Amino acid sequence: MPSLKSIDKLDDELNNDYIDQSHIQAFRLALSQIDSIDEDTRISALSDFAPVHERVKRRRKPKVSSGFSWGYTTIRYPLLIILFFTITIEFIFYVSVRQIVNLWEWAIQHRGKSAVIRQKMRNATNFHDWKKAAVEMDHYLDLEKWKSDNHSGIYYDSLLVQKVLSSLKDKRQNDDIQGLIGVLEICIKNNFAGTESSRLYSETFYGSKVLIEDYINEVSRSLSTLRDHPSVSIEQKRILFKSFNRNFGQSALCLSGGGSFGYYHFGVLKAFLEAGLLPRVITGTSAGGLVAAPELADKIKACEDSFSVWFPRWWRTGARFDTIAWAEKSMFFTRGTMTFQDAYERTGRSLNISVTPSDRHSPTKILNHLTAPDCVIWSAIIASAAVPGILPPVVLMRKCKDGSIEPFSLGARFKDGSIRVDIPLQSLNLLNHAIVSQVNPHVHLFFYAPRGSAGKPVAHRRGQGWRGGFFLAAAESYLKLELSKNLKVIRDLELMPEILATDFSSVFLQKFEGSITIWPRTRFLDWIHILSDPDRPELKRMMKMGQLATWPKLHIVENRFKIEREILKGRHMVRDTLKMNRMNTKSVEQLDAASVATNSDFESKQVDATAQGNIERLNPINDFNKSEVDSEASTSDNESEPSELLNFNTNGESNNFNPSSHQNVEGKKQL
């Protein structure tokens, strides 16, 4: 249960809009500026004998060729019509096959005790209750035998995994650290021996092979042993953990577009946050930085304009929504004018938003704390949502050092990045494990896992068959490939004309899936309300659907994170140790400088004492003063001892420190 303090804090957040009118005015000014540069005009005469301003009949300019041959111009649209007709027929057959499969699965899932357990899973309010029901389903279907049979299946190399597992145990238990390093360098690879294959998690409702679970836990323990072992130097640890990080890679959570379908992402994010498994890198919609609550529906008012308001605007400007109004509403989600660098420093996570330049030739850009640290997040949010007909292309803004904002990238305009690249996997360096939350409505129609997905086995044959049987699964795959082939022909032959100055030919031909893909269950009414704001009950339902779709994937994500986080702990330990060593070295150098200054004072005092002694031979009255000087010299000698105690090498031996020589340089380097 949330505390009263957390509830009051949430109320304060919901009551604050974070709107800065000076920044809104700067954004309005940037949008009003003309992008194009007026061409210089020259006044010239047709000849030296004709007046400059006299209207003279000019010769007709030759027609500029479009570059297309007469064959392309003649056959383009007839071929496009034929392909569209073929796609329509194939799509009708495809939908029919999918509906038959849905009816088949519904009949199987709603009978017997399995129907009761499935209802428990659907009614679960948290991951613990869902996990309990999933384990019960595994016991009921007797799937524990499949988990304990390490040799069944062709989706991973069980013999290699067993050999590596036994080697890691022997090396770790016998304290053979160099041998342990050699085995770790072999096995810490992305999807080593198929151990991360989703097929190993798609035949049970929770868990995988016992061998896989033991292997992942042993790799995690071995990395922890290496991190804390004293016989491995800090430099060797730095090189090893850096290599492990590069070979194993990192995970990223990619949130797709989809209009109001994007509110399903709130449930996905909530499930990851409650389980403590939210990746450090998030790309997609702005909701990645906010823990959603049903009360948030009161702040979601992007589509509040009535038909009498937005239709005249669309007729006049070609855009349904007001860009300035969206900027003001976006400031609530970004806590004002927050930049990508501010968000990274605040949360430790890298937010990535993809945008597309308004011209069709420039590549898609990824905005984050490295590529655009000063870019304002709310301007990137609006640019990523600027679908033609919905919002016009907008100008990105950057925050200056004095807190004001100005146009980013010389005032270039950007629009929705999902038109070309919905999931920017290739632009995310070293992120070879993508967790995709996919809610795009046009993609949902074609999602079909013929052998089940992680945590969601097929309905019949104890999770080891094909969805709807082999023939229906084959028909679905064939029809989908035919649809994709015809769409590629339209794209490659450039048959599709531009609509609203945008090429939509790649909308269906992108890569929409990742290593793990989460598909929240949508409904037909979502299509009708694709540009509408959800109320509290609707947002609560969408969050629940997002959680139900995420819970089956948490175990495979958890196993991946066990290794990722041990590597990350090792890198942080190395970084902190090197930082501490540099601080200690700096402290020793400061003490050395202070000791040198003390000895210099002592030598000067010795000279003064010698001179004073010569005077005493002439004046014996100063015997008391001489003894006082000797006492001061003795005190000065003792003051140099603490600096010697601080100067040790790595073996704990004293280096016989001498401030006037350089014999202790190597000891300082080792420290």
N, C-alpha and C positions, 0 to 999 in steps of 0.2 A: 504494500500500500504506500503511495507517495505521502511524504510528510507535509505538514501544514506549511513549512517554510518553502518547500519546492512548489507547492500549489500557488503560494503568493508570488513566487518568482515567475511562474508561468503566466499568471495574470498580469504582472507588470510588463512582461515581454509582449503579450497580446494587446495591451493598451497603448504601446508605443509604436509610432509609424516610421520613425527615423528619417523623415523627409527633410532634405536640405534644399530650400527654395533657390539658393544661389547656384547650386549644382544643376537643378532642373532648368534654370534659365540659361546656363552655359550649354546644356544639352540641346535646348530649343534653338539656340543661336547656331550651333554646329549643324543641325539638321536643315536650317534655312539657307545655309551657304550653298552657292552653285558649285557643283563639282567640276564641270568642264571649264576650260580656259577659252575665252573668246579668241577666235582666229583674227590675226591682223588683216585688215582690208586695205587695199591700195587702189587709188583712183587712177585709171589709165585710159587712154584714148585708143580707138581702133587703129588710128594711123596718125602720122604727124600733121595731117592736113584737116583732120576732123576735130571739132571742139570736144572738150572733155565731157560736158553735161548734155550734149546733143543726143537725142534718142535715135539711134541708128540700128537698123535691122541686122541682127547678128546671125551667123551661120549656126545651124543646129549641131549641138555637140554629139559626137558618136556615142552610142549606147555602150555602157560598160558591161562586159560579160560577167555573169554570175559564177563562171567556172564550172557549171554543170553541163553535161552533154545533152543532146536532144533525146537520147535514149533514156537517160535518168529522168528527165523532166516528163517524158511520156508515160513511163511505166511506174513511176514512184507511187502515185496515189492508187491506181488499180491493184498493185501488189500489196500496198498497205491494207486495203479493204479486204483482200483475200486472206491475209494473215490474221486480221482482226476477227474475221468470220471463223477461221479455224480455231483461234484461241477461245472464242466464245463456246464453240461446240465442246472442245476439250475441257473447258472449265465446268460446263454443266455435268459432264460425265464424272469429273473429279469430285464435285460436291455430292453427287449421288453416291459414289463409293464411300466417301467420308461419313455420310449419314447412315449408310448400312452398317459400317463399323461401329458407330456410336450406339445404334440400337442393339447390336450384338453385345457390346460391352455392358450396356445398361441392364440387359436381361441376365447376364452372368453375375454382375456385382450386387444385384438386389435380390439375392436368394440365400438362404441358409445362415449359418452363424457368421460367415464372412461379411454379410451385409450389416450385421449388428456392430462388428468391430470397425468397419469402414465408417459407420455413422459416428462412432466415438472419435475417430480421427478428424472427421469434418467438424464436430462440435467442440473440439479442444480449444481452450482459451489461451494456452501457453505451450511452449515447446516441451515441457516436462510431461504434460498430459498427452500430447501427440506422440511423443517417444514411447510412452508406456503402452499406448494402443498399437503402435507399429511393432513393438517387440512381441506383443500378444498375437498379432497377425502372423508374424514369422513362426511362432511356436505352433499356431493352429495349422498352418500350411506345411509344417515340418521342413522349414527352410534351413534349420540349424545343421542338417546333414550336408547341405551344399556349402555352408560356411566352413565346416571342419574338413571337407574333402579338398585338400590343397592342390591335388593334381588334376581336378576336373576343369574343363574349359580350355579355350585356345587363345584367350585374350591377354595372357601374360606368361612370362617364362618362369614357371614355378621352381624348376631345378636351380636356375641361377639365383633366384631370390633366397632359396634355402641355403645355398652355399655362402652367399654374402652375409646372411643373418648369422650363421654359425661362426663365420670368421670374425664378425664384429664382436660377438659375445666372447670368444676366446681371447682376442686381443685386449678387450677392455678388462676382463676379469684377471688376466695375467699381467696387466699394467704394461703391455707392449705398445707404447704410445706411437712409435714410429710405424709399426705394422698397422696400427689402427688408422693412422693418417693415410697410409697407402690404400686401404680398403675404402675409406671415405672418399678419397679422390676418384675412385672408380664408380661408386654408386650414387653420389650426389649429382645427379643429372635430372633434367626435366623428363618426367614419365619414364624413369629407369625401369627397364624390363617390363614395361606396361603396367607398373604398379598404380598409376594414376588413371587408368582407363575407366571411363564411366560405366562400361559394361560390367565391371566388377562390383558395382553398387546398384545395378539395375535389375537384379534378380532377387533382391530382398527389399523389405520395407525399411530396415535399419541395419547398417553394418555391411561388412564385406567378408572376404576370406579371413580365417584366423591367421593364416600365414602373413597376409598383408598387414593386419593390425599389429602383429608381433614385429614385423620388419620396420614399420614406421616408428614404433615406440623405441626400438633398439637404435635406430639411426639418431633419434632425438637424444637418447641417453649418451650415445657416443660423442655427439657434438658437445654436449654439456661437459663430458669428461675432458675432451680436448681443450675446451675453453678455460677450465680451472686447473689444468695440469701445470705444475711449476717447472718441469724440465723443458718445456717448449718456450723458446724465447718469444718476446712480444713481437719482434719483427716477423718471425715465422708465422705466428698467429695472424698477423695483419695480412700477409700474403695469402694464407690458406682461406681465411673467411672471405676475403675479397674474391678469390677464385670460386669458392662455393656459391657466393651470391650471384656471380655472373653465369655460372653453369646451371644453377637451379632456377634462377629467375625469380620474379615476384608476381603477385596477384594484383589485379585491378578490377574494380567493380564498374561496369559500363551500364549506364541507364539510357535506354533508347528513348526516342521521341514518340509522339502519338497523340497530341492534343490532350484532351481531358483524360485519356487512358493513362497518362503519366502519373495520375494520382495513385495508381496501384503501386508505384515505386515507394510510397510512404510505408506501406506494409512490409515491403522487402527490406527497407532500411531499418525499420523497427525490429524485425527478426534478427538481423545481423548485429545490431547494437545490443539487444538483450542477451544474445549469446556471446558477446565479446569477440566477434569475428569480422568486424567491419574492416575491409582492406584499407591500407594507407593511401592508395591512389584511387580516386573516384572520377569518372568522366561521364558527362551527359548533362542532365537537367540540374537546375540549381537546388533542388530539394535535397541533394546529398548532404548538406550541412545542417539540416534541421530535423529534430526529433518530432515527428508529427503527432498530433492529438486531434480528437474529433472537434475540439473547440477551434482548431485552425480553420475550419470551414468558414468561420465568420470573417476571416481575413482574405479568403480566396474569392475575389470579386473581379477577376479579369474579364468575365463575360456578362457583367451586370447590365450593360446597355440594352435597352429595348429595341424592337425592330424599327420603330419610328426614328430612333437615334442613329443606329449603325447603318441602316440601308442608305439614307442620303449621303452619309460619309463614304460608303463604299462606291456609290454612284459617282461621287465627285472626285475621289482620290484613288479608287481602286483598292482600298484597304478597309477591312471591316473594323479594325480596332485603332484606337488613338495611341500613337507611340508615346507621347508625353504622359498620358494617364498610366500606361503600363510601366513607365520609368518610376513614377511615384509609388505604384503598388509593389514594384520589385524591391524597393528600398527596405521594406519590412523584412523580407527574407534574407537580405544581405546585411542587415543591421547598419543601414546607412551606406555611405560611399566606401565600401570595403574593397580593397584590391586583392589580387591573387596572392601577393606576398603577405598581406595582412592575414588572410585566411589560413595560409600555411603556418605562419608563426603562431597563430591562435590555436589551431587544432592539431598540427603535426601531420596533417593529411594533404595530399596534393589534389586539388580540384582541377579538372580538365574540361573545357567546353570547346566543342568544335563549331567553327563558323566557316562560311563559304564566301569568298569575294563575289561582288555583284557581277563581275565579268565572268564569262564561261571558261576562260582559258587559265586563270590562276588556280593553283591547287588549294584544297581545303587546309585550313590552319587550325592548330591546336593551341588554345590559350591556357597557360598555367603559370605557376610562380617562377618558372625558368624561362619560358618563351616570352611572356608578357607580365612581368612582376608588378608593374604600375598600372596595368589595365583595370578599370573599374568593373567589378563582377556584374552589377546590374545591367550595364550596357552590353556585356557579352551575353547575358541571358536573353535580352530582347533581340539581339542579332541572331542567336541560335533559334529563335522562334519566329523569325521573319519569313514565313512561308508566303509566296506570291498569292495575292488576293486576301491574305490575312493581315500582314504587316508589310510595309515597304522596307527596302534595305535601309539600315541605320548606320550611324557613325559610332565607332567605338570611342570611349573616353578613357583618359589616363589621369591619374592624380599627380599633381605637382608637389614639390617639397613644402610649399606654403599652404597646402590643403585645398587649393583650387583645382579645377579639372579643365582639361583642354582636349581637343580631338586627338585620337591615337592613329598612328600610321598615316600621317599627312591627310587625315580626313577621308580616307577611303571608306566605301560603304560595304557592309557585309550582310549576309542573309542566312537562312536556315542551313546548317551543315548536314542535316540528315538527307538532303536531296541527293547528295553524291555519296557521302560516307556517314551512315547512321552510327556504326560502331567503329571508331578510329583505332583499330588494333595495330596497324602497321606504323602508326606515328608514335606509339608508346614504347619507348626504348627499354629493353630488358624486362618488359612485362609480357611474358610468354604464357601466362595463365589468366585468361579473361573470364570473369564471372559476369555474364550478361543477363540483365533483367529486360526482357523483350516484351513490349506491350503495343508495338505498332499494329494497328488493326489490319492492314493489308498483308502483314507477315503472319499474323495469327491464323489466317485462313489456311496456310500451307504448312503449319507445323504438324509433324507426324513422326513419332518415334516408333518405328516398326517393331523394335525389340525392347521397348520400354526405356525409361530414363532413370537417373539416380533416385532411389527411394520410391519409384513408381513402376513396379513390374507390370507386365501385361496381365490381363484379367484371368486368363485361362492357362491350363497346363502348368500350374504352380509357378507362374512367372517366367517360364522358359520357352514359350512359343512365340508366334507372330501375332501382332494386333489384327484381329478379325480373321485370322487364318492366313496361310501363305499366299493364296491366290488374290485375296483382296489387298494384302500388303504389296504384292507385286504390281497390281493394277494401279494403286496409288503412286508408287514410285515411277512407273512408266509414264503416267499422265503428267506428273509434275515435271519430269525431264522434258517431255514434249512442249509443255508450256514455256519452260525456260529456254528451250532451243528457239522457238519462234520469237520470243522477246529479244533474244540476242541477235537474231537476223534483223529485226527492226532497228536495233541500236547500231549494229556494225555497218549496215547499209544507209544509215542516217535517213530513214524513211519518216520518222516522227517529226512533225513540225514543232517549232517552239511555241509553248503556251505561256502567255504572260511573261515573255522574254526569258523563259527558263526551259532547259532541256530536262524532261522528266523520264527519259528513256532508261536511266539507270536505277530508278526507284525500286524495281523488283529484282534487280540483278546484283545487289550487294551481298556481302557476307553478313548475315544477321545473327549468327550464333557464335558462341565462344567455347572454351574448354568445358564450362558448365553454363547451361542456359536455363533461366527461370522464366516460366510462362504463366503468369497469373491468369486465372480463369475469368474470362470476360463474358458478357452477355449481349444479346442483340440490342437492348435498349441503350447500351453504351454508344452505339453508332449514331443513334438519334441525338444524344447529348454530347457529341464529340467536341462541341464548342460551347459547352455550358458549365457553370460552376456547381460543384456538389454541395449539398447541405450537410448538416452533421450526421444524420443517419446514413446517407449515401457514402460519405467519406469513411465512416466507421466500417461499412460493408466492404469498401474497396481496400481498406487497410487489412481487414481480416482475410480477404482473398489473396493479398500479397504475402501475408504470413503463411497461409496454408501452402502456397506454392514454394516458399523458401525453406520451410522446415525439413522436407525430405532431402534437401541439398546440403544441410548444415554439417552432416557427418563427413562427407567427402571434402568439404572446405576445411573442417577441423583437422583432418589428417594432413592435408596440405600445409596448413598453418603451423603444425607441430614442428616441421622441419624449417619452414621459413623463419619462424620466430627464434629458434635456436641460432640460426645463422645471424639474424639481426642482433641478438644479444651478444654474440661473439664480436661483431663489428663495433657495437657500442662499448663493450669492455675494452677492446683495443684502443679505441678513440679516447676513452676516459683515462686509460693508463698512460698513453703517450702525452696527453695534456698534463697529467699530474707530474710526469717526469720532466717536462719542459718547465713547469712551475718550480720544481725542486732545483733544477739546474740553475734557473735564474736566481733563486734564493741563495744558492752556494756562491754564485758569482758576486752577488751583492755583499755577502759576508767576506769573501776574499778581498774585495775592494776596501771594505772597512778595516780588515786586518792589516793590509798594506799601509793604510793611513796611520794605524796605531803604531806599527813598527817604525815608520818614518818619524813620528813624534818621539819615540823612544830613543832613536839614534841622535836626534837633535838634543835631547836632554842629556845623553851621555857626553856629547861635546861640551855642553854647558857645564856639566859636572867636572870634566877634566880641567876646564879653564878655572872653575871655582877652586879646585884643589891646588892649582898653581898659586892662586892668590892667597890660599890659606897658609901655604908655606911662608909667605911673607907676613900674614896676619893670623896667628893661631887663635884668635878670639872666636873664629867662625866654626869651631868643631861641631857644635849643635846643628848648624845649618847643613853640614856635610852628611851627617847621619840621616837627616830628613830627606835629602836628595836620594840617598841609597834606598831608603824605604819606598820612595816613589818609583824608582827604577824596578824594584822587586815586584811592586804591584802591577807595573806595566807588563812585565814578563808573564804574570799569571793571567792577565786579561786575554792573551792570545790563545789560551788553551781551548775555550769553547769552539773556536773555529776548526780546530783539529778534530774534535769529536764528531763534527758534521761531515767530514770528508772520508767516506767509506766507499770501497768498490762493491761490486755485486756479491762478492763472497763474504762481506762483512769485515774485511781486514783493513787496518789503518794504513794510510798512504804516507805517513811521516811528512805531513804538510809543511812546506817551507814557502812563505809568501814571496820571497825574492827569487825563487827558481821556478822552472816549468816542469818539475818531475811529477806533479799531480794532475797533469792535463788528461791523461788516459783514464784515471779514476773518475774525473768529472764527466767524461763522455759516457762511461758505463752507467753512472747514476742517472 
